[in-house]
Amino acid sequence: MSPASSRPRRSPRRLFVAMFSVALAGSVLFAPQPAGAQSASTTVLRVSGASVYALAANVAGGSCDSEIGSHSVALASGENWPDALAGAALDRPLLLTKQAFLPAATRDYLEPCASHAKAKVIILGGPAAVSEGVAETLRGMGFRVDRFAGDDRYATARRVAHTFAPDEIDTVYLASGVNFADAVAAAPSVTMETPLILTTPHELHDEARRFLTDEDRVVSSVTILGGTAAISAAVEEEIRELGIDTDRIAGADRYETAALIARRAFSTSGCHPVTDVAVASGTVPFGGLAAGAVRGPCEPLLLAPGSDQPVPETLGRFGQDWRLAIGGGVRATVTGVGPGSAIPTAALSAVATGVVRGSGSAGADVSGALGWNSVAPSVVQIRCVSVAGGTTRSGSGFVVGDGRHIVTNEHVVHDDQGRPCIRIRAYVGGTFEQAPEKFLPVSIVRASEKHDLALLTTDPDIDPLPTVTIATEPLQASETLIALGYPSIGGDTMTLTTGRYSGTQVLDGVTWIKTDTPIAPGSSGGPVFNDRREVVGVSTLLRLAIRGQAGTIGSLSLLATTEDLQALLDGDIGE
């Protein structure tokens, strides 16, 4: 049975009660992959609560007496998180409680459930986590109460897995019992058929070993969650010595690891398109624990730092790849699980749009200290009206040469049949804080579809605009790249994103620059600089898929080279 089939998709209404929503809809046309496909419409929601107990109840969704509610729930401590990790496999809402008494928010959720013939609460953890007094309160309300508990978090997780897992298991997830982040990120993929067990970082815990070596069970493989700091290579070797295959999902930090886990939904059978993504706190566990319990393998869960930390570029890169993976004309949802202090709106926007607003090195002032406002006057926004139905297309560009010529992408100024737009305008004067003040009519001098480059010209009588400097030195491995442009989603001001040079790729006889720099729709045709403020490439929407054992796990942006840019200016390419 595939992971997707073992825990079905759920209605977002069942999963979350939205406290507010903001629609973020793309208006640019994706090109050239596939050429002209419309971008997805993404709605950003947030679910929150006055306490972790109210948050968990709100995440659980409709009350028990409603059509979308659940009469059977799991209950764990809201004061200490480890036992709650086991709740992901139970495929039911996870509520939270005080050790000594049932909080009002939890009781309010449960009261309508008690009259159901099959009303049941599964308590996770022993009396030190959830007291017998709480269990008696639940019985007095009319619930059947079961308890899964062991001597510690490792034993509790093993007992849950042992009770519900089948005799033959394709995959077991193994997470650190010391930190919650990796287990929370994987929770949507954890099911009765693909259970989660816990270990200590440097030695395979006895409870984990006991589960893997159970003579009544056959385990084919173990997927280790997190890097070697979370679970060491020695633990992985111990598992292999048991005759069990291993693989590992690991990023540079918890946020990248969560994104890598989430990307597996892109290639999971039955998940296309992935239209529902949630973002939980990577530093406070309870929202993510509650969300992971009710989400399935087709509904990935990302992690984000609090509002006092920069938004990770990882979220923007995931957003870029997600938008391309789901294609055009698809309605999608990003839900923040927790208050704005735990899940900043900027993090949700990064996932929804693929753009980290004002990003750069951690906390850097991109418009001031780094001096990028000095090149902002050379970067323009391009808008054009195509022949087909008067469709408006948008992109970015930059001023070159005599100050009256502009470079952009060929697909920005042509429709899907290769016909030039009937009206093109370059909007100038924008900064990181201010939208462009005025527009100039422009026309196409020449364009190359093969290289996705176009040269435009303005009125020869205007005062020349500030121009960019084009680099002459080759890029070095891992050199920092800075892309400027006007993404179609996230406001009318200029946006800066950063990444690294990752070599080149030849496709159909054309050489492209590879980079992990996020390039959002609307930024197409914008300049990409080195840290000396020299143009080293031109943004496009071409993407190069990165494939792993689980299929496509990411992608790199492709940039037009300065060699092709110079050939366009010299008239050697384009017509």
SELOLO-278092 format. One record per residue (C-alpha): x, y, z; chain; residue number from 1. Coordinates in steps of 0.5 Angstrom, whole numbers, plus 500, padded with zeros to 3 digits. Example, Ala and Ser with C-alpha at 12.3 -4.5 7.8 and 13.67 -1.06 7.14 Angstrom:
<rs>
   u   v   w unit pos
 525 491 516    A   1
 527 498 514    A   2
</rs>
This chain:
<rs>
   u   v   w unit pos
 500 500 500    A   1
 503 507 498    A   2
 504 512 503    A   3
 499 516 500    A   4
 493 511 500    A   5
 494 509 507    A   6
 492 516 510    A   7
 488 520 505    A   8
 487 527 503    A   9
 483 531 508    A  10
 479 537 506    A  11
 483 544 509    A  12
 476 545 513    A  13
 477 539 516    A  14
 484 541 518    A  15
 484 548 520    A  16
 480 553 522    A  17
 482 559 519    A  18
 483 566 523    A  19
 484 570 517    A  20
 486 569 510    A  21
 490 573 505    A  22
 489 572 497    A  23
 496 572 493    A  24
 494 571 486    A  25
 499 571 480    A  26
 498 575 474    A  27
 504 573 470    A  28
 504 567 465    A  29
 510 562 466    A  30
 515 561 461    A  31
 518 557 458    A  32
 517 551 462    A  33
 511 550 460    A  34
 511 557 455    A  35
 505 561 457    A  36
 502 557 463    A  37
 498 561 468    A  38
 501 561 475    A  39
 497 558 481    A  40
 493 562 485    A  41
 495 561 492    A  42
 491 563 499    A  43
 495 564 505    A  44
 491 562 512    A  45
 493 562 519    A  46
 490 558 525    A  47
 492 560 532    A  48
 489 560 539    A  49
 490 564 545    A  50
 494 558 548    A  51
 497 551 546    A  52
 491 548 548    A  53
 487 552 544    A  54
 491 552 538    A  55
 491 544 538    A  56
 483 545 538    A  57
 483 549 532    A  58
 488 545 528    A  59
 483 539 530    A  60
 478 543 526    A  61
 470 542 527    A  62
 468 539 533    A  63
 466 532 534    A  64
 458 533 533    A  65
 459 536 526    A  66
 460 532 520    A  67
 467 534 519    A  68
 469 533 526    A  69
 472 526 529    A  70
 470 522 535    A  71
 476 519 537    A  72
 482 523 539    A  73
 489 523 541    A  74
 491 527 548    A  75
 498 529 550    A  76
 502 533 554    A  77
 502 541 553    A  78
 507 542 558    A  79
 512 537 555    A  80
 513 535 548    A  81
 516 528 547    A  82
 510 523 548    A  83
 506 527 543    A  84
 511 525 537    A  85
 508 518 537    A  86
 501 521 535    A  87
 502 522 528    A  88
 501 515 526    A  89
 494 514 530    A  90
 491 518 524    A  91
 486 522 528    A  92
 487 529 531    A  93
 492 531 537    A  94
 489 535 543    A  95
 494 537 549    A  96
 492 537 556    A  97
 495 540 563    A  98
 498 534 567    A  99
 494 535 572    A 100
 487 537 569    A 101
 484 538 562    A 102
 484 545 560    A 103
 478 549 558    A 104
 480 549 550    A 105
 481 542 550    A 106
 474 540 554    A 107
 470 545 550    A 108
 473 541 544    A 109
 471 534 547    A 110
 464 535 550    A 111
 460 534 544    A 112
 464 528 542    A 113
 462 524 549    A 114
 456 522 547    A 115
 458 518 540    A 116
 458 511 541    A 117
 465 510 539    A 118
 468 516 543    A 119
 475 515 545    A 120
 481 518 547    A 121
 488 515 547    A 122
 493 518 552    A 123
 500 518 550    A 124
 505 518 556    A 125
 504 516 563    A 126
 501 519 569    A 127
 507 524 570    A 128
 505 527 563    A 129
 498 526 563    A 130
 495 524 570    A 131
 490 519 572    A 132
 486 525 574    A 133
 485 527 567    A 134
 484 520 565    A 135
 478 520 570    A 136
 475 526 568    A 137
 475 523 561    A 138
 471 517 563    A 139
 466 521 567    A 140
 465 525 560    A 141
 463 518 557    A 142
 470 517 553    A 143
 473 510 553    A 144
 480 511 555    A 145
 486 508 552    A 146
 493 509 554    A 147
 500 508 551    A 148
 506 509 555    A 149
 513 507 556    A 150
 518 508 561    A 151
 520 514 557    A 152
 519 517 550    A 153
 523 512 546    A 154
 519 506 549    A 155
 512 510 548    A 156
 514 511 541    A 157
 516 504 540    A 158
 509 501 543    A 159
 505 505 539    A 160
 509 503 533    A 161
 508 496 535    A 162
 501 496 536    A 163
 499 499 530    A 164
 504 497 525    A 165
 503 491 520    A 166
 508 485 520    A 167
 511 487 514    A 168
 514 494 513    A 169
 517 498 507    A 170
 519 504 511    A 171
 520 506 518    A 172
 522 513 520    A 173
 527 514 525    A 174
 528 521 528    A 175
 532 524 534    A 176
 528 523 541    A 177
 532 529 543    A 178
 529 534 538    A 179
 522 535 536    A 180
 524 538 529    A 181
 525 533 524    A 182
 520 528 527    A 183
 515 534 526    A 184
 517 535 519    A 185
 516 528 517    A 186
 509 527 521    A 187
 504 528 515    A 188
 508 522 512    A 189
 508 517 518    A 190
 502 512 518    A 191
 500 506 521    A 192
 504 503 515    A 193
 510 507 516    A 194
 511 508 523    A 195
 516 513 527    A 196
 521 511 532    A 197
 526 515 536    A 198
 533 514 538    A 199
 539 518 541    A 200
 544 521 537    A 201
 550 517 538    A 202
 547 510 539    A 203
 541 506 537    A 204
 536 506 543    A 205
 534 499 545    A 206
 527 501 544    A 207
 528 502 537    A 208
 533 496 536    A 209
 527 492 539    A 210
 522 494 534    A 211
 527 493 528    A 212
 529 486 531    A 213
 522 484 533    A 214
 522 477 530    A 215
 514 477 528    A 216
 516 483 524    A 217
 520 484 517    A 218
 523 492 516    A 219
 525 493 509    A 220
 528 500 510    A 221
 529 505 515    A 222
 529 513 513    A 223
 533 517 518    A 224
 531 524 519    A 225
 536 529 520    A 226
 544 530 519    A 227
 549 526 523    A 228
 549 531 529    A 229
 541 529 530    A 230
 543 521 528    A 231
 550 519 527    A 232
 553 515 522    A 233
 554 510 527    A 234
 547 509 528    A 235
 546 508 521    A 236
 551 503 521    A 237
 548 499 527    A 238
 542 499 523    A 239
 545 496 516    A 240
 549 491 521    A 241
 542 489 522    A 242
 541 487 515    A 243
 536 493 514    A 244
 537 498 508    A 245
 537 506 510    A 246
 537 512 507    A 247
 537 519 510    A 248
 534 526 509    A 249
 538 531 511    A 250
 539 539 510    A 251
 544 544 513    A 252
 539 545 518    A 253
 532 543 521    A 254
 529 548 516    A 255
 532 545 510    A 256
 531 538 512    A 257
 524 540 513    A 258
 523 542 506    A 259
 527 536 503    A 260
 522 532 507    A 261
 516 536 504    A 262
 519 535 497    A 263
 518 528 497    A 264
 510 529 496    A 265
 512 532 489    A 266
 513 525 487    A 267
 509 521 492    A 268
 504 517 488    A 269
 497 520 488    A 270
 499 527 490    A 271
 499 531 484    A 272
 498 536 485    A 273
 500 538 492    A 274
 495 544 493    A 275
 496 544 501    A 276
 502 546 505    A 277
 503 548 512    A 278
 508 552 516    A 279
 509 551 523    A 280
 514 553 528    A 281
 521 550 528    A 282
 523 552 535    A 283
 516 551 539    A 284
 513 544 538    A 285
 506 544 539    A 286
 503 547 533    A 287
 507 543 529    A 288
 505 536 533    A 289
 498 538 532    A 290
 498 539 525    A 291
 502 533 523    A 292
 497 529 526    A 293
 492 531 522    A 294
 496 532 515    A 295
 497 526 510    A 296
 503 525 505    A 297
 500 529 500    A 298
 500 535 505    A 299
 507 537 507    A 300
 509 541 513    A 301
 515 546 513    A 302
 518 549 519    A 303
 520 556 520    A 304
 524 561 525    A 305
 520 566 529    A 306
 519 573 527    A 307
 526 575 531    A 308
 530 571 525    A 309
 531 572 518    A 310
 526 568 513    A 311
 530 562 511    A 312
 532 562 503    A 313
 530 555 503    A 314
 522 557 504    A 315
 523 561 498    A 316
 526 556 494    A 317
 521 551 496    A 318
 516 556 494    A 319
 519 556 487    A 320
 519 549 486    A 321
 512 548 489    A 322
 509 553 484    A 323
 512 550 478    A 324
 510 543 480    A 325
 503 544 481    A 326
 503 548 474    A 327
 498 553 472    A 328
 491 555 474    A 329
 491 551 480    A 330
 488 554 487    A 331
 493 552 493    A 332
 493 554 500    A 333
 499 556 505    A 334
 497 555 512    A 335
 501 558 518    A 336
 500 554 524    A 337
 501 559 530    A 338
 501 566 532    A 339
 505 571 528    A 340
 511 571 533    A 341
 512 564 532    A 342
 510 564 524    A 343
 511 571 521    A 344
 507 573 515    A 345
 514 574 511    A 346
 515 566 512    A 347
 508 564 509    A 348
 509 569 503    A 349
 516 566 502    A 350
 512 559 501    A 351
 506 562 497    A 352
 510 566 492    A 353
 517 563 492    A 354
 520 570 494    A 355
 524 572 500    A 356
 522 579 501    A 357
 528 583 503    A 358
 533 577 503    A 359
 540 577 503    A 360
 545 575 508    A 361
 542 574 515    A 362
 539 580 517    A 363
 542 585 512    A 364
 540 591 510    A 365
 539 590 502    A 366
 537 597 500    A 367
 542 601 505    A 368
 548 598 508    A 369
 549 593 502    A 370
 548 599 497    A 371
 544 596 492    A 372
 539 602 491    A 373
 545 605 487    A 374
 544 600 481    A 375
 536 600 482    A 376
 535 606 477    A 377
 538 601 472    A 378
 533 596 473    A 379
 526 596 470    A 380
 519 593 470    A 381
 516 591 464    A 382
 509 590 462    A 383
 506 588 455    A 384
 499 587 452    A 385
 499 581 448    A 386
 495 580 441    A 387
 491 574 444    A 388
 485 577 448    A 389
 489 583 451    A 390
 493 579 456    A 391
 498 583 460    A 392
 504 580 461    A 393
 510 582 466    A 394
 517 581 467    A 395
 523 585 469    A 396
 529 588 465    A 397
 535 593 466    A 398
 538 598 462    A 399
 544 598 458    A 400
 549 601 453    A 401
 547 608 451    A 402
 542 609 457    A 403
 536 608 452    A 404
 536 600 451    A 405
 533 595 455    A 406
 535 587 456    A 407
 529 583 458    A 408
 527 575 456    A 409
 524 574 450    A 410
 518 570 453    A 411
 516 577 457    A 412
 515 581 450    A 413
 512 575 446    A 414
 506 571 447    A 415
 505 564 447    A 416
 505 563 439    A 417
 512 567 439    A 418
 508 574 436    A 419
 511 580 439    A 420
 506 584 444    A 421
 502 590 441    A 422
 504 595 447    A 423
 510 594 451    A 424
 512 599 457    A 425
 518 600 461    A 426
 516 602 468    A 427
 522 606 471    A 428
 524 609 478    A 429
 523 604 483    A 430
 526 602 489    A 431
 526 597 495    A 432
 521 602 498    A 433
 518 605 492    A 434
 514 603 486    A 435
 516 605 479    A 436
 514 612 478    A 437
 513 613 471    A 438
 513 609 464    A 439
 516 609 458    A 440
 514 606 451    A 441
 519 601 448    A 442
 519 597 442    A 443
 523 591 440    A 444
 530 591 437    A 445
 531 584 436    A 446
 530 578 440    A 447
 532 570 441    A 448
 527 565 443    A 449
 533 560 443    A 450
 537 564 448    A 451
 530 567 451    A 452
 533 574 450    A 453
 530 581 448    A 454
 533 588 446    A 455
 528 593 447    A 456
 529 601 445    A 457
 526 607 448    A 458
 525 614 445    A 459
 531 616 442    A 460
 530 623 445    A 461
 529 622 452    A 462
 535 623 457    A 463
 539 617 458    A 464
 537 612 464    A 465
 543 609 468    A 466
 546 603 466    A 467
 549 597 469    A 468
 556 594 468    A 469
 557 588 465    A 470
 562 583 468    A 471
 568 581 464    A 472
 571 576 469    A 473
 568 569 469    A 474
 564 566 475    A 475
 568 562 481    A 476
 565 556 484    A 477
 560 558 490    A 478
 560 565 488    A 479
 554 569 491    A 480
 549 572 486    A 481
 544 577 487    A 482
 538 578 483    A 483
 534 584 482    A 484
 527 584 479    A 485
 519 586 480    A 486
 516 579 482    A 487
 509 579 480    A 488
 506 577 487    A 489
 509 580 494    A 490
 508 588 492    A 491
 510 593 486    A 492
 517 595 489    A 493
 523 591 487    A 494
 526 585 491    A 495
 533 582 492    A 496
 534 575 492    A 497
 541 571 493    A 498
 544 564 492    A 499
 550 561 489    A 500
 553 560 482    A 501
 553 552 481    A 502
 556 551 474    A 503
 553 551 467    A 504
 549 547 463    A 505
 548 546 456    A 506
 541 545 453    A 507
 540 545 446    A 508
 546 548 444    A 509
 546 554 449    A 510
 550 554 455    A 511
 546 557 461    A 512
 548 559 468    A 513
 546 554 474    A 514
 544 557 481    A 515
 540 556 487    A 516
 538 563 487    A 517
 530 564 487    A 518
 527 567 481    A 519
 520 568 481    A 520
 515 570 476    A 521
 515 577 474    A 522
 523 577 475    A 523
 524 574 469    A 524
 529 578 465    A 525
 532 582 471    A 526
 539 582 472    A 527
 543 578 476    A 528
 549 581 479    A 529
 556 579 483    A 530
 558 582 489    A 531
 561 588 485    A 532
 555 590 482    A 533
 557 587 475    A 534
 551 583 471    A 535
 553 576 471    A 536
 547 573 468    A 537
 540 574 466    A 538
 534 571 470    A 539
 529 566 466    A 540
 524 562 469    A 541
 528 556 466    A 542
 529 550 471    A 543
 533 544 472    A 544
 530 539 476    A 545
 535 535 481    A 546
 533 528 482    A 547
 534 523 487    A 548
 532 516 489    A 549
 525 519 491    A 550
 524 523 484    A 551
 525 530 483    A 552
 527 533 490    A 553
 529 540 487    A 554
 531 545 482    A 555
 536 550 480    A 556
 534 556 476    A 557
 538 557 469    A 558
 540 564 467    A 559
 542 567 461    A 560
 550 568 460    A 561
 554 575 459    A 562
 556 572 453    A 563
 549 571 450    A 564
 548 578 453    A 565
 553 581 449    A 566
 552 577 443    A 567
 545 580 443    A 568
 547 587 444    A 569
 552 586 438    A 570
 547 583 433    A 571
 550 576 433    A 572
 544 573 436    A 573
 536 575 435    A 574
 532 578 429    A 575
</rs>
